[in-house]
Amino acid sequence: MAALRSAREKNSQSTNGDERYKNIDRELRRLRYEKDALLEVLNSAQELFGYLPEELLSYISRQLNVPLSRVYGVATFYHMFTFEPLGEHTCIICTGTACHVKDSERIIEAISKTFNIPAGGTTPEGLFSLTTARCLGSCGLAPVVVLDGQVRGKETPESVTNRVQEIIAFSRNART
């Protein structure tokens, strides 16, 4: 046990003093380095970093003493985890059965065309990212979109496009 603790301390020293890794270390200690805490640790890491870079996944794997393949397996299973930095603003469009039947694909097409980015893409200036999710669990509101963390139901291609245009215009004005 002491050898494992020593290895963890050595691993945490190799993060070049990045405060985010120190926060991950605090979370790991709080969770007692339990392997079953992987999902919670990944959630914390996503919040702190904004995405899950490869070196962070490796770090979590070492700290929890679980195979990297397991860390990747959990991280790729859930839609909320991303492996590239997202834009300042995000739009997640549900593609689950209820949303698909209610034409969520048309919303994706409208956003992709209007902002010239594919699903999974980010605008060149990093202002906006478009992603999809298999199911957001709000089927009664289909089609569902999450804009900057706010769940919006019964959306149309026009309503989402208009709202995203407003958000981007506001952000551009705030930058100048």
C-alpha positions as CSV (number, residue, x, y, z in Angstrom):
1,M,0.0,0.0,0.0
2,A,2.9,2.4,0.8
3,A,4.5,1.7,-2.5
4,L,1.2,2.5,-4.3
5,R,0.9,5.7,-2.3
6,S,4.5,6.6,-3.2
7,A,3.8,6.0,-6.9
8,R,0.7,8.2,-6.8
9,E,2.7,11.0,-5.1
10,K,5.4,10.7,-7.8
11,N,2.8,10.8,-10.6
12,S,1.1,13.9,-9.1
13,Q,4.5,15.6,-9.0
14,S,4.9,15.2,-12.8
15,T,2.1,17.5,-13.6
16,N,4.3,20.6,-13.7
17,G,2.3,22.4,-10.9
18,D,-0.8,22.7,-13.0
19,E,-3.5,23.7,-10.5
20,R,-6.1,21.6,-12.3
21,Y,-4.1,18.4,-11.6
22,K,-3.9,19.4,-7.9
23,N,-7.7,19.6,-7.9
24,I,-7.9,16.2,-9.5
25,D,-5.6,14.9,-6.8
26,R,-7.8,16.4,-4.1
27,E,-10.8,14.7,-5.7
28,L,-9.0,11.4,-5.9
29,R,-8.0,11.6,-2.2
30,R,-11.6,12.5,-1.3
31,L,-12.8,9.4,-3.2
32,R,-10.0,7.3,-1.6
33,Y,-8.6,6.3,-5.0
34,E,-11.5,3.9,-5.4
35,K,-11.6,2.3,-8.9
36,D,-15.4,2.6,-8.8
37,A,-15.0,6.4,-8.6
38,L,-13.8,6.5,-12.2
39,L,-16.9,8.2,-13.6
40,E,-17.0,10.8,-10.9
41,V,-13.2,11.5,-11.5
42,L,-13.8,11.9,-15.2
43,N,-16.7,14.3,-14.5
44,S,-14.4,16.4,-12.3
45,A,-11.7,16.3,-14.9
46,Q,-14.0,17.3,-17.7
47,E,-15.2,20.3,-15.6
48,L,-11.7,21.4,-14.7
49,F,-10.1,21.0,-18.2
50,G,-13.1,21.5,-20.4
51,Y,-12.2,18.3,-22.2
52,L,-10.3,15.1,-21.6
53,P,-6.8,15.2,-23.2
54,E,-4.9,12.0,-23.6
55,E,-2.3,12.8,-20.9
56,L,-5.1,13.4,-18.4
57,L,-6.7,10.1,-19.1
58,S,-3.3,8.4,-18.7
59,Y,-2.9,10.3,-15.4
60,I,-6.3,9.2,-14.1
61,S,-5.5,5.6,-15.2
62,R,-2.2,5.6,-13.2
63,Q,-3.7,7.3,-10.2
64,L,-6.7,4.9,-9.9
65,N,-4.5,1.9,-10.9
66,V,-7.0,0.9,-13.7
67,P,-6.1,0.0,-17.3
68,L,-6.1,2.9,-19.7
69,S,-8.5,0.9,-21.9
70,R,-11.1,1.0,-19.1
71,V,-10.7,4.7,-18.7
72,Y,-11.2,5.2,-22.4
73,G,-14.1,2.7,-22.4
74,V,-16.0,4.7,-19.8
75,A,-15.0,8.1,-21.3
76,T,-16.2,7.1,-24.8
77,F,-19.4,5.6,-23.6
78,Y,-20.9,8.8,-22.2
79,H,-21.7,11.7,-24.6
80,M,-20.8,14.4,-22.1
81,F,-17.1,13.7,-22.4
82,T,-15.1,15.3,-25.1
83,F,-11.5,14.7,-26.2
84,E,-10.9,18.0,-27.9
85,P,-11.5,21.5,-26.6
86,L,-15.0,22.8,-27.2
87,G,-16.0,26.3,-28.2
88,E,-16.9,29.0,-25.8
89,H,-20.6,28.1,-26.5
90,T,-21.9,24.6,-27.1
91,C,-25.0,23.1,-28.7
92,I,-25.8,19.4,-28.1
93,I,-28.6,18.0,-30.2
94,C,-30.3,14.8,-29.2
95,T,-30.4,12.1,-31.8
96,G,-32.3,9.5,-29.7
97,T,-35.4,7.8,-31.1
98,A,-38.0,10.4,-30.0
99,C,-35.9,13.3,-31.2
100,H,-35.0,11.5,-34.4
101,V,-38.7,10.9,-35.1
102,K,-39.3,14.6,-34.4
103,D,-36.7,15.7,-37.0
104,S,-33.6,16.5,-34.9
105,E,-31.6,15.7,-38.0
106,R,-33.0,18.8,-39.6
107,I,-31.7,20.9,-36.7
108,I,-28.3,19.4,-37.1
109,E,-28.3,20.1,-40.8
110,A,-29.5,23.7,-40.3
111,I,-26.8,24.5,-37.7
112,S,-24.1,22.7,-39.7
113,K,-25.0,24.7,-42.8
114,T,-25.5,28.1,-41.1
115,F,-22.2,27.9,-39.2
116,N,-20.2,25.8,-41.7
117,I,-19.3,23.1,-39.1
118,P,-20.1,19.4,-39.0
119,A,-21.6,17.8,-35.9
120,G,-18.6,17.3,-33.6
121,G,-17.0,20.5,-35.0
122,T,-16.1,23.9,-33.6
123,T,-16.0,27.2,-35.4
124,P,-12.5,28.4,-36.4
125,E,-12.5,31.2,-33.9
126,G,-13.5,28.8,-31.1
127,L,-16.8,30.5,-30.3
128,F,-19.2,27.6,-31.0
129,S,-19.2,23.8,-31.0
130,L,-21.9,21.5,-32.3
131,T,-22.2,18.0,-30.9
132,T,-24.8,15.3,-30.8
133,A,-25.9,12.9,-28.1
134,R,-27.6,9.5,-28.4
135,C,-30.2,10.5,-25.8
136,L,-30.5,13.4,-23.3
137,G,-33.3,11.8,-21.3
138,S,-36.0,14.4,-22.1
139,C,-37.9,12.5,-24.7
140,G,-41.2,14.2,-23.8
141,L,-39.7,17.5,-25.0
142,A,-38.4,16.1,-28.4
143,P,-36.6,17.4,-30.3
144,V,-34.3,18.4,-27.5
145,V,-31.3,20.7,-27.7
146,V,-28.9,21.8,-24.9
147,L,-27.5,25.3,-25.4
148,D,-24.7,26.2,-23.0
149,G,-26.1,23.8,-20.5
150,Q,-29.7,24.9,-20.8
151,V,-32.1,22.2,-21.9
152,R,-34.6,23.4,-24.6
153,G,-37.4,21.3,-25.8
154,K,-39.7,21.2,-28.9
155,E,-37.1,23.1,-30.9
156,T,-37.1,23.8,-34.6
157,P,-34.2,24.4,-37.0
158,E,-35.2,28.0,-37.1
159,S,-35.5,28.5,-33.3
160,V,-32.1,26.9,-32.6
161,T,-30.3,28.7,-35.5
162,N,-31.7,32.1,-34.3
163,R,-30.7,31.5,-30.7
164,V,-27.2,30.4,-31.6
165,Q,-26.8,33.4,-33.9
166,E,-27.8,35.7,-30.9
167,I,-25.4,33.9,-28.6
168,I,-22.5,34.2,-31.1
169,A,-23.3,37.9,-31.9
170,F,-23.3,38.7,-28.2
171,S,-20.0,37.0,-27.7
172,R,-18.4,38.7,-30.6
173,N,-19.6,42.1,-29.3
174,A,-18.3,41.3,-25.8
175,R,-14.9,40.6,-27.3
176,T,-14.6,44.0,-28.9
